[in-house]
Amino acid sequence: VKLVESGGGLVQAGGSLRLSCVASGFIFSSYIMRWYRQAPGKERELVATIDRLSSTHYADSVKGRFTISRDNARNTVYLQMNSLKPEDTAVYYCNHRGDYWGKGTLVTVSS
């Protein structure tokens, strides 16, 4: 299993970013996928989940601002992040089955 995140960067508060995670090594379309994040000095937290039928769930802190989606033809899960806040600054990780993680992509939101 391999998960490769991309799309992070530095953005001003109120801005947007779209993260991507390309997956390989398993039947992507059959599995729930998740985005987590870990801010400096804090525990890793679940941000968003999408199941194989594209039903979604979000942490309260990002609801209405973030959108998770998937493209099964490209084995890719996305996280569209709008109205970013400084407290969204973190390393964002893609997750499969709770066991497999990518290396993460850093999102920094300046005030």
Phi and psi restraints in degrees (value plus and minus 20) as a CYANA .aco file:
   2 LYS   PHI    -158.4  -118.4
   2 LYS   PSI     114.2   154.2
   3 LEU   PHI    -147.7  -107.7
   3 LEU   PSI     106.0   146.0
   4 VAL   PHI    -146.2  -106.2
   4 VAL   PSI      92.4   132.4
   5 GLU   PHI    -111.1   -71.1
   5 GLU   PSI     133.0   173.0
   6 SER   PHI    -176.4  -136.4
   6 SER   PSI     149.4   189.4
   7 GLY   PHI      85.6   125.6
   7 GLY   PSI     -25.7    14.3
   8 GLY   PHI     -91.3   -51.3
   8 GLY   PSI     152.4   192.4
   9 GLY   PHI     145.7   185.7
   9 GLY   PSI    -188.0  -148.0
  10 LEU   PHI    -121.7   -81.7
  10 LEU   PSI     109.6   149.6
  11 VAL   PHI    -162.7  -122.7
  11 VAL   PSI     130.6   170.6
  12 GLN   PHI     -98.6   -58.6
  12 GLN   PSI     134.6   174.6
  13 ALA   PHI     -74.2   -34.2
  13 ALA   PSI     117.2   157.2
  14 GLY   PHI      72.7   112.7
  14 GLY   PSI     -31.5     8.5
  15 GLY   PHI    -103.1   -63.1
  15 GLY   PSI    -195.2  -155.2
  16 SER   PHI    -153.0  -113.0
  16 SER   PSI     133.1   173.1
  17 LEU   PHI    -164.7  -124.7
  17 LEU   PSI     133.0   173.0
  18 ARG   PHI    -142.3  -102.3
  18 ARG   PSI      99.6   139.6
  19 LEU   PHI    -112.2   -72.2
  19 LEU   PSI     128.3   168.3
  20 SER   PHI    -147.4  -107.4
  20 SER   PSI     129.8   169.8
  21 CYS   PHI    -157.8  -117.8
  21 CYS   PSI      94.9   134.9
  22 VAL   PHI    -115.6   -75.6
  22 VAL   PSI     106.0   146.0
  23 ALA   PHI    -129.5   -89.5
  23 ALA   PSI     129.9   169.9
  24 SER   PHI    -171.8  -131.8
  24 SER   PSI     140.3   180.3
  25 GLY   PHI      74.9   114.9
  25 GLY   PSI     -17.1    22.9
  26 PHE   PHI    -176.2  -136.2
  26 PHE   PSI     149.8   189.8
  27 ILE   PHI    -101.6   -61.6
  27 ILE   PSI      71.9   111.9
  28 PHE   PHI     -74.1   -34.1
  28 PHE   PSI     -63.8   -23.8
  29 SER   PHI     -85.4   -45.4
  29 SER   PSI     -34.6     5.4
  30 SER   PHI    -111.5   -71.5
  30 SER   PSI     -25.2    14.8
  31 TYR   PHI    -143.9  -103.9
  31 TYR   PSI     128.8   168.8
  32 ILE   PHI     -84.5   -44.5
  32 ILE   PSI     122.5   162.5
  33 MET   PHI    -145.5  -105.5
  33 MET   PSI     129.4   169.4
  34 ARG   PHI    -154.9  -114.9
  34 ARG   PSI     129.8   169.8
  35 TRP   PHI    -131.3   -91.3
  35 TRP   PSI     112.2   152.2
  36 TYR   PHI    -139.1   -99.1
  36 TYR   PSI     146.9   186.9
  37 ARG   PHI    -164.8  -124.8
  37 ARG   PSI     134.3   174.3
  38 GLN   PHI    -156.1  -116.1
  38 GLN   PSI      94.3   134.3
  39 ALA   PHI    -106.2   -66.2
  39 ALA   PSI     137.8   177.8
  40 PRO   PHI     -75.2   -35.2
  40 PRO   PSI     107.4   147.4
  41 GLY   PHI      56.2    96.2
  41 GLY   PSI     -13.0    27.0
  42 LYS   PHI    -142.2  -102.2
  42 LYS   PSI     144.0   184.0
  43 GLU   PHI     -96.7   -56.7
  43 GLU   PSI     136.4   176.4
  44 ARG   PHI     -87.2   -47.2
  44 ARG   PSI     116.7   156.7
  45 GLU   PHI    -148.9  -108.9
  45 GLU   PSI     128.1   168.1
  46 LEU   PHI     -95.5   -55.5
  46 LEU   PSI     110.1   150.1
  47 VAL   PHI    -122.4   -82.4
  47 VAL   PSI     -69.3   -29.3
  48 ALA   PHI    -176.7  -136.7
  48 ALA   PSI     130.8   170.8
  49 THR   PHI    -153.7  -113.7
  49 THR   PSI     122.5   162.5
  50 ILE   PHI    -155.1  -115.1
  50 ILE   PSI     110.0   150.0
  51 ASP   PHI    -112.6   -72.6
  51 ASP   PSI    -196.4  -156.4
  52 ARG   PHI     -90.5   -50.5
  52 ARG   PSI     -35.9     4.1
  53 LEU   PHI    -119.5   -79.5
  53 LEU   PSI     -10.6    29.4
  54 SER   PHI      49.4    89.4
  54 SER   PSI       3.2    43.2
  55 SER   PHI     -94.1   -54.1
  55 SER   PSI     122.1   162.1
  56 THR   PHI    -145.8  -105.8
  56 THR   PSI     134.5   174.5
  57 HIS   PHI    -161.0  -121.0
  57 HIS   PSI     126.7   166.7
  58 TYR   PHI    -153.8  -113.8
  58 TYR   PSI     130.8   170.8
  59 ALA   PHI     -85.6   -45.6
  59 ALA   PSI     127.4   167.4
  60 ASP   PHI     -77.7   -37.7
  60 ASP   PSI     -53.1   -13.1
  61 SER   PHI     -87.9   -47.9
  61 SER   PSI     -38.6     1.4
  62 VAL   PHI    -138.8   -98.8
  62 VAL   PSI     -24.7    15.3
  63 LYS   PHI     -78.6   -38.6
  63 LYS   PSI     112.8   152.8
  64 GLY   PHI      67.3   107.3
  64 GLY   PSI     -31.7     8.3
  65 ARG   PHI    -135.5   -95.5
  65 ARG   PSI     -54.7   -14.7
  66 PHE   PHI    -127.4   -87.4
  66 PHE   PSI     128.2   168.2
  67 THR   PHI    -154.5  -114.5
  67 THR   PSI     104.1   144.1
  68 ILE   PHI    -117.1   -77.1
  68 ILE   PSI     121.0   161.0
  69 SER   PHI    -169.2  -129.2
  69 SER   PSI     149.3   189.3
  70 ARG   PHI    -162.3  -122.3
  70 ARG   PSI     132.0   172.0
  71 ASP   PHI    -146.4  -106.4
  71 ASP   PSI      79.3   119.3
  72 ASN   PHI     -86.8   -46.8
  72 ASN   PSI     -47.0    -7.0
  73 ALA   PHI     -87.9   -47.9
  73 ALA   PSI     -46.5    -6.5
  74 ARG   PHI    -126.2   -86.2
  74 ARG   PSI     -16.4    23.6
  75 ASN   PHI      31.9    71.9
  75 ASN   PSI      23.7    63.7
  76 THR   PHI    -151.3  -111.3
  76 THR   PSI     117.6   157.6
  77 VAL   PHI    -135.5   -95.5
  77 VAL   PSI     120.8   160.8
  78 TYR   PHI    -138.0   -98.0
  78 TYR   PSI     136.8   176.8
  79 LEU   PHI    -154.9  -114.9
  79 LEU   PSI      85.7   125.7
  80 GLN   PHI    -106.4   -66.4
  80 GLN   PSI     102.2   142.2
  81 MET   PHI    -137.9   -97.9
  81 MET   PSI      96.0   136.0
  82 ASN   PHI    -135.7   -95.7
  82 ASN   PSI     145.1   185.1
  83 SER   PHI      28.5    68.5
  83 SER   PSI      28.7    68.7
  84 LEU   PHI     -84.9   -44.9
  84 LEU   PSI     126.3   166.3
  85 LYS   PHI    -140.9  -100.9
  85 LYS   PSI     136.8   176.8
  86 PRO   PHI     -75.8   -35.8
  86 PRO   PSI     -52.5   -12.5
  87 GLU   PHI     -91.7   -51.7
  87 GLU   PSI     -26.0    14.0
  88 ASP   PHI    -103.0   -63.0
  88 ASP   PSI     -26.1    13.9
  89 THR   PHI     -80.4   -40.4
  89 THR   PSI     103.9   143.9
  90 ALA   PHI    -197.5  -157.5
  90 ALA   PSI     149.4   189.4
  91 VAL   PHI    -109.3   -69.3
  91 VAL   PSI     108.8   148.8
  92 TYR   PHI    -124.4   -84.4
  92 TYR   PSI     111.7   151.7
  93 TYR   PHI    -142.3  -102.3
  93 TYR   PSI     122.7   162.7
  94 CYS   PHI    -111.9   -71.9
  94 CYS   PSI     124.9   164.9
  95 ASN   PHI    -157.9  -117.9
  95 ASN   PSI     120.8   160.8
  96 HIS   PHI    -146.5  -106.5
  96 HIS   PSI     101.8   141.8
  97 ARG   PHI      40.6    80.6
  97 ARG   PSI      -5.0    35.0
  98 GLY   PHI      57.9    97.9
  98 GLY   PSI     -32.5     7.5
  99 ASP   PHI    -122.7   -82.7
  99 ASP   PSI     -47.4    -7.4
 100 TYR   PHI    -134.4   -94.4
 100 TYR   PSI     114.0   154.0
 101 TRP   PHI    -151.0  -111.0
 101 TRP   PSI     128.1   168.1
 102 GLY   PHI    -102.8   -62.8
 102 GLY   PSI    -197.4  -157.4
 103 LYS   PHI    -103.0   -63.0
 103 LYS   PSI     -33.6     6.4
 104 GLY   PHI      73.6   113.6
 104 GLY   PSI     141.2   181.2
 105 THR   PHI    -156.1  -116.1
 105 THR   PSI     113.2   153.2
 106 LEU   PHI    -105.5   -65.5
 106 LEU   PSI     109.0   149.0
 107 VAL   PHI    -134.8   -94.8
 107 VAL   PSI     104.1   144.1
 108 THR   PHI    -142.6  -102.6
 108 THR   PSI     102.2   142.2
 109 VAL   PHI    -132.4   -92.4
 109 VAL   PSI      97.7   137.7
 110 SER   PHI    -112.1   -72.1
 110 SER   PSI     128.5   168.5
